[in-house]
Amino acid sequence: MAKLDKYKLIIFDCDGTLVDSESISNKLIADMMNEQGLTMTEEQSLKLFKGTHFQLILDYLFERVRDFDASSFEKSFRRRCAHEFEEDLREIRGASEFISSLSLDFCIASNGPRSKMESSLESTQLIKWFNEDRIFSAYDIDKFKPEPDLFLYACKSCGHLPEETLVIEDTVPGIQAAIKAKMKVWGIYHPGVNDEIKDFQIPLFKNYYEIKI
């Protein structure tokens, strides 16, 4: 059984870890790729872009679409994504109860923009658990997972050491970042969606009810 008593800080990822957003986001990416004349399914989008920096999506389009307007595409994606989240976004099962039961420090650190995280947390009512100084975006420091900088920055900002920090993630880049940061990491596993994280020898949970505190 996984134990929390040896940690002083938990760093949560956001998409796919606290909020069930990956299918929504990647369906939208696939739809917008098709609108640009590129054939893509949601499954292909998940495989290519899950957990990555948005610039990689733009780079993919730059290489394949003539006269691609990155600024317009990103603005449209953010606007449409916010609307979809407001309508359909849900928390990962048990997230609220898990967070409310914690007696240790915690924060959130994501490759996504701060505004996107705040919108996701507000839509799922998880925002009440995260003060502004406990929300960390890779855009704030211009360092993105799988590099360890974001987790190290969040850890230091919260006043803790890497060896006493636990990361909860759902993507390969996030898990790799935690390992590079010398932090322990647990995975939120979505069968058929992020099967690749089973290659890492880490504890896996399908939802927060499975984690025994």
C-alpha positions as CSV (number, residue, x, y, z in Angstrom):
1,M,0.0,0.0,0.0
2,A,1.3,3.5,-1.0
3,K,2.0,5.7,2.0
4,L,1.9,9.5,2.3
5,D,3.4,9.9,5.8
6,K,7.0,10.3,4.5
7,Y,6.2,13.3,2.4
8,K,5.8,17.0,3.2
9,L,4.6,18.2,-0.2
10,I,2.4,16.8,-3.0
11,I,2.7,18.4,-6.4
12,F,-0.3,17.6,-8.6
13,D,-0.4,17.9,-12.4
14,C,-3.7,19.4,-13.6
15,D,-5.0,17.9,-16.9
16,G,-5.7,14.2,-16.5
17,T,-4.5,14.2,-12.9
18,L,-7.0,16.5,-11.1
19,V,-9.4,17.2,-13.9
20,D,-10.6,14.8,-16.6
21,S,-9.7,17.1,-19.5
22,E,-7.4,15.1,-21.8
23,S,-10.2,13.6,-23.9
24,I,-11.9,17.0,-24.2
25,S,-8.7,18.8,-25.1
26,N,-7.4,16.3,-27.6
27,K,-10.8,15.9,-29.3
28,L,-10.7,19.6,-29.9
29,I,-7.1,19.5,-31.1
30,A,-8.1,16.7,-33.6
31,D,-11.1,18.7,-34.7
32,M,-9.0,21.8,-35.3
33,M,-6.4,19.8,-37.1
34,N,-9.0,18.6,-39.5
35,E,-10.3,22.1,-40.0
36,Q,-6.7,23.0,-41.1
37,G,-6.9,20.2,-43.7
38,L,-5.0,17.6,-41.7
39,T,-6.6,14.2,-41.0
40,M,-6.3,13.4,-37.3
41,T,-8.3,11.4,-34.8
42,E,-8.6,12.0,-31.0
43,E,-6.5,8.9,-30.4
44,Q,-3.8,10.2,-32.7
45,S,-3.9,13.6,-30.9
46,L,-3.6,11.9,-27.5
47,K,-0.6,9.9,-28.7
48,L,1.2,12.9,-30.2
49,F,0.4,15.7,-27.8
50,K,-0.8,14.5,-24.4
51,G,1.1,16.2,-21.6
52,T,3.3,18.2,-24.0
53,H,4.0,22.0,-24.5
54,F,1.4,23.7,-26.7
55,Q,4.3,24.9,-28.9
56,L,4.8,21.3,-30.1
57,I,1.2,21.5,-31.5
58,L,2.0,24.7,-33.3
59,D,5.3,23.3,-34.6
60,Y,3.4,20.3,-36.0
61,L,1.1,22.7,-37.9
62,F,3.9,25.0,-39.1
63,E,5.5,22.0,-40.8
64,R,2.3,21.0,-42.6
65,V,0.1,24.0,-43.2
66,R,1.0,26.8,-45.6
67,D,0.7,30.3,-44.2
68,F,-0.3,28.9,-40.8
69,D,-1.5,31.6,-38.3
70,A,-0.3,30.4,-34.9
71,S,-1.7,33.3,-32.9
72,S,-5.2,32.9,-34.3
73,F,-5.1,29.1,-33.9
74,E,-4.0,29.3,-30.2
75,K,-6.6,32.1,-29.4
76,S,-9.3,30.0,-31.0
77,F,-8.2,26.8,-29.2
78,R,-8.1,28.6,-25.8
79,R,-11.5,30.1,-26.3
80,R,-13.2,26.9,-27.5
81,C,-11.4,24.8,-24.9
82,A,-12.7,27.1,-22.1
83,H,-16.2,26.8,-23.4
84,E,-15.9,23.0,-23.6
85,F,-14.5,22.8,-20.1
86,E,-17.3,25.0,-18.7
87,E,-19.8,22.6,-20.2
88,D,-18.3,19.2,-19.7
89,L,-15.2,19.2,-17.5
90,R,-15.3,17.0,-14.4
91,E,-12.7,16.2,-11.6
92,I,-10.9,12.9,-11.5
93,R,-13.0,10.7,-9.3
94,G,-12.3,11.3,-5.6
95,A,-10.0,14.3,-6.1
96,S,-12.0,16.7,-3.8
97,E,-12.2,14.1,-1.0
98,F,-8.5,13.3,-1.3
99,I,-7.4,16.9,-1.2
100,S,-9.7,17.8,1.7
101,S,-8.2,14.9,3.7
102,L,-4.6,15.9,3.3
103,S,-2.6,17.1,6.3
104,L,0.5,18.0,4.3
105,D,1.3,20.9,2.0
106,F,0.2,20.6,-1.7
107,C,0.3,22.6,-4.9
108,I,-0.3,22.3,-8.6
109,A,2.2,22.5,-11.5
110,S,1.3,22.2,-15.1
111,N,2.7,22.7,-18.6
112,G,-0.5,24.7,-19.3
113,P,-1.0,28.4,-18.9
114,R,-2.1,29.7,-15.5
115,S,-5.3,31.0,-16.9
116,K,-6.2,27.5,-18.3
117,M,-5.5,25.9,-14.9
118,E,-7.6,28.4,-13.1
119,S,-10.4,27.9,-15.5
120,S,-10.3,24.2,-15.1
121,L,-10.1,24.4,-11.4
122,E,-13.0,26.8,-11.3
123,S,-15.2,24.6,-13.6
124,T,-14.7,21.6,-11.2
125,Q,-14.8,23.7,-8.0
126,L,-11.3,22.5,-7.1
127,I,-10.1,26.1,-7.1
128,K,-11.0,26.5,-3.4
129,W,-8.1,24.3,-2.5
130,F,-5.4,26.2,-4.4
131,N,-4.3,29.7,-3.4
132,E,-2.7,31.8,-6.1
133,D,0.8,31.0,-4.6
134,R,0.1,27.3,-4.9
135,I,-0.5,27.3,-8.7
136,F,2.6,27.0,-10.9
137,S,2.7,27.2,-14.7
138,A,5.7,26.2,-16.9
139,Y,4.9,29.5,-18.8
140,D,6.0,31.4,-15.7
141,I,9.6,30.2,-16.0
142,D,9.6,29.2,-19.6
143,K,10.7,25.6,-18.7
144,F,8.4,22.7,-19.6
145,K,8.1,19.0,-18.7
146,P,9.9,16.6,-19.3
147,E,12.5,19.0,-17.9
148,P,12.5,19.0,-14.1
149,D,12.7,22.8,-13.6
150,L,9.0,23.4,-13.0
151,F,8.7,20.8,-10.2
152,L,11.9,22.1,-8.6
153,Y,10.6,25.6,-8.8
154,A,7.3,24.7,-7.3
155,C,9.0,22.6,-4.5
156,K,11.4,25.5,-3.6
157,S,8.6,28.1,-3.7
158,C,6.6,26.0,-1.2
159,G,9.7,25.7,1.1
160,H,10.3,22.0,0.7
161,L,13.1,19.6,-0.6
162,P,12.8,17.3,-3.6
163,E,13.4,14.2,-1.4
164,E,10.3,15.0,0.7
165,T,8.1,15.7,-2.3
166,L,5.6,13.4,-4.1
167,V,4.4,14.2,-7.6
168,I,1.1,12.9,-8.9
169,E,1.1,12.7,-12.7
170,D,-0.6,11.0,-15.7
171,T,1.8,11.6,-18.6
172,V,5.2,10.4,-19.7
173,P,6.7,14.0,-19.8
174,G,5.4,14.6,-16.3
175,I,6.7,11.4,-14.9
176,Q,10.1,11.9,-16.6
177,A,10.2,15.4,-15.1
178,A,9.6,14.1,-11.6
179,I,12.2,11.4,-11.9
180,K,14.8,14.0,-13.2
181,A,13.9,16.2,-10.2
182,K,14.7,13.3,-7.8
183,M,11.1,13.2,-6.6
184,K,8.9,10.2,-6.0
185,V,6.0,10.0,-8.4
186,W,2.6,8.2,-8.5
187,G,0.5,7.9,-11.7
188,I,-3.2,8.4,-12.4
189,Y,-3.9,5.7,-14.9
190,H,-6.6,5.9,-17.6
191,P,-6.8,2.5,-19.3
192,G,-6.6,2.7,-23.0
193,V,-5.6,6.4,-22.8
194,N,-2.2,6.5,-21.1
195,D,-1.1,2.9,-21.1
196,E,2.4,4.0,-21.8
197,I,2.9,5.1,-18.2
198,K,2.8,1.4,-17.2
199,D,6.3,1.2,-18.5
200,F,7.5,3.1,-15.4
201,Q,7.9,1.2,-12.1
202,I,5.6,3.5,-10.1
203,P,2.4,3.1,-8.1
204,L,-0.7,3.5,-10.4
205,F,-4.2,4.5,-9.4
206,K,-7.3,4.8,-11.6
207,N,-8.8,7.4,-9.2
208,Y,-8.2,8.9,-5.8
209,Y,-10.5,6.5,-4.0
210,E,-7.9,3.9,-4.7
211,I,-5.3,5.8,-2.7
212,K,-5.4,4.8,1.0
213,I,-4.2,7.6,3.3
